[in-house]
Amino acid sequence: MTTAASFDIGYTRFLGPEGECVQPLPGFASDVAVLIELYRRMVLTRAFDSKAVALQRTGQLGTFASSLGQEAIGVGVASAMQTDDVLFPSYRDHAAQLLRGVTMTESLLYWGGDERGSDFKVPRNDFPNCVPIATQVCHAAGAAYAFRLRREPRVAVAILGDGATSKGDFYEAMNLAGVWRAPLVLVVNDNQWAISVPRSRQTAAQTLAQKAIAAGIEGLQVDGNDVIAVREVAGAALDKARRGDGPTLIEALSYRLGDHTTADDASRYRDAEVVSQRWESEPLRRLRLYLTQLKAWDKEQEDALGKSCHAEVERAVEAYLATPAPDVSAMFDHLYAALPEAMKEQLAMARRFASAGDHDG
Protein backbone atom coordinates (compact mmCIF):
# COMPACT_ATOMS: atom_id res chain seq x y z
CA MET A 1 0.00 0.00 0.00
CA THR A 2 1.23 3.49 -0.85
CA THR A 3 0.22 6.80 0.73
CA ALA A 4 -2.45 8.66 -1.23
CA ALA A 5 -2.14 11.87 0.77
CA SER A 6 -0.76 13.15 4.06
CA PHE A 7 -1.49 16.24 6.13
CA ASP A 8 -0.07 18.23 9.00
CA ILE A 9 -1.81 20.59 11.41
CA GLY A 10 0.37 23.50 12.46
CA TYR A 11 0.23 24.99 15.97
CA THR A 12 1.20 28.56 16.90
CA ARG A 13 2.05 30.04 20.28
CA PHE A 14 4.30 33.00 21.13
CA LEU A 15 3.64 33.52 24.85
CA GLY A 16 3.59 30.73 27.40
CA PRO A 17 1.30 30.69 30.46
CA GLU A 18 3.77 32.72 32.55
CA GLY A 19 4.14 35.39 29.88
CA GLU A 20 7.42 33.91 28.62
CA CYS A 21 8.34 34.11 24.93
CA VAL A 22 8.56 30.65 23.41
CA GLN A 23 9.62 31.87 19.97
CA PRO A 24 10.46 35.22 18.33
CA LEU A 25 7.44 37.52 18.28
CA PRO A 26 5.83 38.78 15.06
CA GLY A 27 6.58 42.32 13.91
CA PHE A 28 3.48 44.03 15.28
CA ALA A 29 4.25 42.75 18.78
CA SER A 30 7.43 44.86 18.95
CA ASP A 31 5.16 47.89 19.41
CA VAL A 32 4.33 47.98 23.11
CA ALA A 33 1.48 50.45 22.47
CA VAL A 34 -0.22 47.84 20.26
CA LEU A 35 0.08 45.19 22.97
CA ILE A 36 -1.26 47.54 25.64
CA GLU A 37 -4.27 48.32 23.44
CA LEU A 38 -4.94 44.59 22.97
CA TYR A 39 -4.71 44.18 26.74
CA ARG A 40 -7.05 47.13 27.32
CA ARG A 41 -9.60 45.61 24.96
CA MET A 42 -9.52 42.30 26.82
CA VAL A 43 -9.86 44.00 30.21
CA LEU A 44 -12.79 46.08 28.94
CA THR A 45 -14.49 42.94 27.61
CA ARG A 46 -14.09 41.21 30.96
CA ALA A 47 -15.48 44.25 32.83
CA PHE A 48 -18.48 44.34 30.49
CA ASP A 49 -18.94 40.61 30.85
CA SER A 50 -18.96 40.78 34.64
CA LYS A 51 -21.48 43.61 34.68
CA ALA A 52 -23.76 41.86 32.19
CA VAL A 53 -23.86 38.76 34.39
CA ALA A 54 -24.70 40.96 37.41
CA LEU A 55 -27.51 42.65 35.47
CA GLN A 56 -28.95 39.26 34.54
CA ARG A 57 -28.79 38.08 38.14
CA THR A 58 -30.77 41.14 39.24
CA GLY A 59 -33.44 40.75 36.56
CA GLN A 60 -32.28 43.64 34.40
CA LEU A 61 -30.99 41.55 31.49
CA GLY A 62 -31.97 38.34 29.75
CA THR A 63 -29.89 35.17 29.52
CA PHE A 64 -26.27 36.11 28.77
CA ALA A 65 -23.34 34.10 27.41
CA SER A 66 -20.06 35.00 29.11
CA SER A 67 -16.73 35.05 27.26
CA LEU A 68 -14.73 34.72 30.49
CA GLY A 69 -11.31 33.27 29.69
CA GLN A 70 -11.79 33.53 25.92
CA GLU A 71 -11.27 37.26 25.40
CA ALA A 72 -8.06 36.81 23.39
CA ILE A 73 -9.91 35.05 20.58
CA GLY A 74 -12.37 37.83 19.80
CA VAL A 75 -9.85 40.62 20.39
CA GLY A 76 -7.12 38.91 18.38
CA VAL A 77 -9.36 38.14 15.41
CA ALA A 78 -11.16 41.49 15.27
CA SER A 79 -7.93 43.48 15.61
CA ALA A 80 -6.62 41.76 12.47
CA MET A 81 -9.74 42.46 10.39
CA GLN A 82 -10.21 45.42 8.05
CA THR A 83 -13.14 47.78 8.44
CA ASP A 84 -15.01 46.49 5.38
CA ASP A 85 -14.61 42.81 6.26
CA VAL A 86 -17.77 41.24 7.69
CA LEU A 87 -18.08 39.48 11.03
CA PHE A 88 -20.52 36.61 11.59
CA PRO A 89 -20.53 36.11 15.36
CA SER A 90 -22.06 33.51 17.58
CA TYR A 91 -23.66 34.54 20.88
CA ARG A 92 -20.34 34.63 22.78
CA ASP A 93 -18.38 37.02 20.62
CA HIS A 94 -18.87 40.45 22.17
CA ALA A 95 -15.07 40.80 22.51
CA ALA A 96 -14.84 40.93 18.71
CA GLN A 97 -18.03 42.96 18.33
CA LEU A 98 -16.94 45.68 20.76
CA LEU A 99 -13.61 46.08 18.99
CA ARG A 100 -15.43 46.25 15.64
CA GLY A 101 -17.51 49.19 16.89
CA VAL A 102 -20.63 47.66 18.40
CA THR A 103 -21.36 49.68 21.53
CA MET A 104 -21.85 48.11 24.93
CA THR A 105 -25.26 49.76 25.12
CA GLU A 106 -26.27 48.08 21.85
CA SER A 107 -25.10 44.73 23.16
CA LEU A 108 -27.04 45.19 26.40
CA LEU A 109 -30.17 46.14 24.48
CA TYR A 110 -29.90 42.93 22.49
CA TRP A 111 -29.43 40.77 25.59
CA GLY A 112 -32.29 42.67 27.20
CA GLY A 113 -34.61 41.42 24.45
CA ASP A 114 -34.62 44.61 22.36
CA GLU A 115 -33.75 43.94 18.71
CA ARG A 116 -32.75 47.58 18.27
CA GLY A 117 -29.53 46.38 19.85
CA SER A 118 -28.76 44.57 16.58
CA ASP A 119 -29.02 47.79 14.57
CA PHE A 120 -25.34 48.62 14.89
CA LYS A 121 -24.43 52.23 14.26
CA VAL A 122 -20.84 51.50 13.25
CA PRO A 123 -20.20 48.03 11.75
CA ARG A 124 -23.29 48.30 9.56
CA ASN A 125 -22.43 45.22 7.51
CA ASP A 126 -21.57 42.94 10.42
CA PHE A 127 -24.22 40.33 11.17
CA PRO A 128 -26.07 40.17 14.50
CA ASN A 129 -25.53 37.48 17.12
CA CYS A 130 -26.34 34.01 15.86
CA VAL A 131 -27.98 31.84 18.51
CA PRO A 132 -28.76 28.73 16.37
CA ILE A 133 -25.61 26.63 16.34
CA ALA A 134 -23.40 26.90 13.20
CA THR A 135 -25.99 28.51 10.91
CA GLN A 136 -23.87 31.67 10.65
CA VAL A 137 -21.21 29.61 8.87
CA CYS A 138 -23.61 29.19 5.93
CA HIS A 139 -24.29 32.93 5.90
CA ALA A 140 -20.57 33.67 5.98
CA ALA A 141 -19.80 31.28 3.12
CA GLY A 142 -22.50 32.91 1.00
CA ALA A 143 -21.20 36.40 1.72
CA ALA A 144 -17.64 35.32 0.97
CA TYR A 145 -18.73 33.92 -2.40
CA ALA A 146 -20.47 37.21 -3.16
CA PHE A 147 -17.22 39.08 -2.39
CA ARG A 148 -15.38 36.83 -4.83
CA LEU A 149 -17.97 37.25 -7.59
CA ARG A 150 -17.86 41.04 -7.17
CA ARG A 151 -14.06 41.03 -7.00
CA GLU A 152 -14.21 42.88 -3.70
CA PRO A 153 -11.09 42.59 -1.49
CA ARG A 154 -13.17 41.69 1.56
CA VAL A 155 -13.26 38.68 3.87
CA ALA A 156 -16.10 37.01 5.76
CA VAL A 157 -15.12 35.90 9.26
CA ALA A 158 -17.27 33.49 11.26
CA ILE A 159 -16.55 32.66 14.89
CA LEU A 160 -18.13 29.50 16.27
CA GLY A 161 -17.80 27.12 19.19
CA ASP A 162 -16.33 23.64 19.23
CA GLY A 163 -19.81 22.13 19.40
CA ALA A 164 -20.71 23.86 16.14
CA THR A 165 -18.14 21.76 14.28
CA SER A 166 -20.43 18.75 14.81
CA LYS A 167 -23.26 20.35 12.84
CA GLY A 168 -24.04 19.75 9.19
CA ASP A 169 -24.25 23.50 8.54
CA PHE A 170 -20.54 23.77 9.37
CA TYR A 171 -19.47 20.97 7.03
CA GLU A 172 -21.69 22.01 4.14
CA ALA A 173 -20.63 25.66 4.27
CA MET A 174 -16.95 24.79 4.61
CA ASN A 175 -17.16 22.33 1.74
CA LEU A 176 -18.71 24.91 -0.60
CA ALA A 177 -16.27 27.59 0.48
CA GLY A 178 -13.43 25.23 -0.40
CA VAL A 179 -14.87 24.51 -3.85
CA TRP A 180 -15.47 28.23 -4.47
CA ARG A 181 -12.10 29.29 -2.99
CA ALA A 182 -14.16 31.88 -1.18
CA PRO A 183 -12.50 34.53 1.04
CA LEU A 184 -13.68 32.98 4.28
CA VAL A 185 -11.97 32.59 7.65
CA LEU A 186 -13.57 30.24 10.17
CA VAL A 187 -12.44 30.59 13.77
CA VAL A 188 -13.39 27.80 16.15
CA ASN A 189 -13.40 28.88 19.78
CA ASP A 190 -12.44 25.48 21.19
CA ASN A 191 -13.30 26.25 24.83
CA GLN A 192 -13.55 22.51 25.56
CA TRP A 193 -17.27 22.48 26.35
CA ALA A 194 -20.49 22.40 24.31
CA ILE A 195 -22.74 23.28 27.25
CA SER A 196 -22.13 20.20 29.46
CA VAL A 197 -20.58 17.97 26.78
CA PRO A 198 -16.75 17.93 26.93
CA ARG A 199 -14.65 18.18 23.80
CA SER A 200 -13.57 14.54 24.23
CA ARG A 201 -17.16 13.33 23.80
CA GLN A 202 -17.97 15.49 20.79
CA THR A 203 -15.59 13.95 18.28
CA ALA A 204 -12.88 11.32 17.98
CA ALA A 205 -10.80 13.69 15.82
CA GLN A 206 -7.38 14.49 17.28
CA THR A 207 -7.93 18.16 16.42
CA LEU A 208 -10.87 20.21 15.23
CA ALA A 209 -8.58 21.94 12.75
CA GLN A 210 -8.20 18.70 10.78
CA LYS A 211 -11.88 18.85 9.86
CA ALA A 212 -10.75 21.34 7.21
CA ILE A 213 -8.89 18.61 5.36
CA ALA A 214 -12.07 16.99 4.05
CA ALA A 215 -13.08 20.34 2.54
CA GLY A 216 -9.72 20.79 0.85
CA ILE A 217 -8.81 23.89 2.84
CA GLU A 218 -6.08 24.74 5.31
CA GLY A 219 -6.62 23.92 8.98
CA LEU A 220 -4.50 25.41 11.76
CA GLN A 221 -4.34 25.39 15.54
CA VAL A 222 -3.45 28.39 17.68
CA ASP A 223 -3.14 28.97 21.41
CA GLY A 224 -6.39 30.86 21.95
CA ASN A 225 -5.13 32.27 25.27
CA ASP A 226 -2.23 34.02 23.51
CA VAL A 227 -3.67 37.16 21.91
CA ILE A 228 -0.45 37.75 19.97
CA ALA A 229 -0.68 34.32 18.37
CA VAL A 230 -4.39 34.71 17.58
CA ARG A 231 -3.85 38.06 15.90
CA GLU A 232 -0.86 36.80 13.91
CA VAL A 233 -2.56 33.62 12.66
CA ALA A 234 -5.86 35.40 11.92
CA GLY A 235 -4.02 38.18 10.09
CA ALA A 236 -2.20 35.69 7.86
CA ALA A 237 -5.48 33.88 7.08
CA LEU A 238 -7.21 37.16 6.26
CA ASP A 239 -4.37 38.22 3.95
CA LYS A 240 -4.47 34.84 2.24
CA ALA A 241 -8.23 35.05 1.68
CA ARG A 242 -7.92 38.62 0.36
CA ARG A 243 -5.33 37.47 -2.18
CA GLY A 244 -7.79 34.94 -3.54
CA ASP A 245 -6.02 31.92 -2.08
CA GLY A 246 -9.07 30.47 -0.36
CA PRO A 247 -10.49 29.81 3.09
CA THR A 248 -8.82 28.84 6.35
CA LEU A 249 -10.10 27.07 9.45
CA ILE A 250 -8.44 28.18 12.69
CA GLU A 251 -8.95 26.18 15.87
CA ALA A 252 -8.22 28.47 18.83
CA LEU A 253 -7.60 26.40 21.97
CA SER A 254 -8.99 28.04 25.08
CA TYR A 255 -11.15 27.22 28.10
CA ARG A 256 -14.59 28.39 29.23
CA LEU A 257 -13.91 29.56 32.77
CA GLY A 258 -17.55 30.39 33.47
CA ASP A 259 -20.92 28.79 32.86
CA HIS A 260 -22.19 28.15 29.35
CA THR A 261 -24.73 30.93 29.92
CA THR A 262 -26.39 32.46 32.95
CA ALA A 263 -29.00 29.69 32.60
CA ASP A 264 -26.32 27.05 33.25
CA ASP A 265 -24.54 25.80 36.37
CA ALA A 266 -21.23 24.33 35.25
CA SER A 267 -20.39 23.13 38.76
CA ARG A 268 -22.79 20.23 38.15
CA TYR A 269 -20.54 18.69 35.51
CA ARG A 270 -17.03 20.17 35.91
CA ASP A 271 -14.28 19.54 38.43
CA ALA A 272 -13.62 22.77 40.35
CA GLU A 273 -9.93 21.89 40.70
CA VAL A 274 -9.52 21.61 36.93
CA VAL A 275 -11.21 24.98 36.42
CA SER A 276 -8.94 26.51 39.06
CA GLN A 277 -5.87 25.20 37.24
CA ARG A 278 -7.13 26.67 33.97
CA TRP A 279 -7.14 30.15 35.51
CA GLU A 280 -3.33 29.95 35.41
CA SER A 281 -3.43 29.99 31.61
CA GLU A 282 -6.08 32.67 31.04
CA PRO A 283 -5.25 35.36 28.44
CA LEU A 284 -5.30 38.56 30.51
CA ARG A 285 -2.86 37.21 33.07
CA ARG A 286 -0.55 35.97 30.33
CA LEU A 287 -0.22 39.27 28.47
CA ARG A 288 -0.07 41.25 31.72
CA LEU A 289 2.87 39.13 32.89
CA TYR A 290 4.68 39.71 29.60
CA LEU A 291 4.13 43.48 29.72
CA THR A 292 5.30 43.54 33.33
CA GLN A 293 8.47 41.66 32.38
CA LEU A 294 9.09 44.35 29.75
CA LYS A 295 8.62 46.97 32.50
CA ALA A 296 5.85 48.42 30.30
CA TRP A 297 3.11 47.78 32.87
CA ASP A 298 2.70 48.21 36.60
CA LYS A 299 0.09 48.20 39.36
CA GLU A 300 -0.63 51.91 38.98
CA GLN A 301 -1.45 51.46 35.30
CA GLU A 302 -3.51 48.35 36.10
CA ASP A 303 -5.57 50.21 38.70
CA ALA A 304 -6.13 53.15 36.35
CA LEU A 305 -7.23 50.83 33.55
CA GLY A 306 -9.63 49.02 35.86
CA LYS A 307 -11.25 52.29 36.93
CA SER A 308 -11.47 53.53 33.34
CA CYS A 309 -13.11 50.32 32.10
CA HIS A 310 -15.52 50.27 35.04
CA ALA A 311 -16.59 53.85 34.31
CA GLU A 312 -17.04 53.10 30.60
CA VAL A 313 -19.20 50.07 31.38
CA GLU A 314 -21.30 52.01 33.90
CA ARG A 315 -22.02 54.75 31.34
CA ALA A 316 -23.20 52.11 28.87
CA VAL A 317 -25.42 50.51 31.53
CA GLU A 318 -26.98 53.87 32.40
CA ALA A 319 -27.78 54.47 28.72
CA TYR A 320 -29.25 50.96 28.42
CA LEU A 321 -31.47 51.31 31.49
CA ALA A 322 -32.62 54.76 30.36
CA THR A 323 -33.69 53.56 26.90
CA PRO A 324 -37.50 53.52 26.64
CA ALA A 325 -38.98 50.13 25.78
CA PRO A 326 -40.12 49.76 22.17
CA ASP A 327 -43.79 50.02 21.32
CA VAL A 328 -45.61 46.67 21.27
CA SER A 329 -46.11 47.16 17.54
CA ALA A 330 -42.41 46.33 17.10
CA MET A 331 -43.35 42.64 17.39
CA PHE A 332 -45.47 42.98 14.26
CA ASP A 333 -43.39 45.38 12.17
CA HIS A 334 -41.58 44.11 9.06
CA LEU A 335 -43.32 40.72 9.10
CA TYR A 336 -45.58 41.28 6.08
CA ALA A 337 -46.05 43.94 3.43
CA ALA A 338 -49.68 44.05 4.61
CA LEU A 339 -50.48 42.67 8.07
CA PRO A 340 -53.04 39.80 7.91
CA GLU A 341 -56.37 40.34 9.64
CA ALA A 342 -55.62 37.76 12.35
CA MET A 343 -52.44 39.59 13.26
CA LYS A 344 -54.20 42.94 13.22
CA GLU A 345 -56.44 41.53 15.94
CA GLN A 346 -53.39 40.34 17.90
CA LEU A 347 -51.79 43.78 17.57
CA ALA A 348 -54.93 45.48 18.87
CA MET A 349 -55.01 43.04 21.80
CA ALA A 350 -51.33 43.66 22.57
CA ARG A 351 -51.95 47.39 22.61
CA ARG A 352 -54.87 46.97 25.00
CA PHE A 353 -52.75 44.90 27.38
CA ALA A 354 -49.91 47.44 27.17
CA SER A 355 -52.31 50.28 27.85
CA ALA A 356 -53.80 48.46 30.83
CA GLY A 357 -50.33 47.87 32.22
CA ASP A 358 -49.51 51.58 31.90
CA HIS A 359 -52.64 52.49 33.83
CA ASP A 360 -51.85 49.90 36.53
CA GLY A 361 -48.42 51.48 36.94
Summary of the structure (lengths in Angstrom):
residues: 361
radius of gyration: 21.7
end to end distance: 79.7
largest distance: 81.7
contacts: 1176
relative contact order: 0.15
helix: 53%
strand: 11%
